[in-house]
């Protein structure tokens, strides 16, 4: 009985209202670009932290701990965004 009720509900194809599709595509492109820039900034910041830790610069953290944290951050970011980076490069 319940499946009969569900089968009677129409399922139209999704479509954007007129004039909205271009604006939505622009916003999505800007969000995608900003996300890519943020990921690159985090990669560069993690790399700077990594190199500073290896050279012994920095405050209360030991250079080994800072270097380890930086290495882990870089690896996690690369692994997490690998598919997006491959799509962006190809």
Buried (B, 14 or more C-beta within 10 A) or exposed (E): EEEEEEEEEEEEEEEEEEEEEEEEEEEEEEEEEEEBEEBEEBBEEBBEBBEBBBEEEBEEEEBEEBBBBBBEBBEEBEEEBEEEBEEEEE
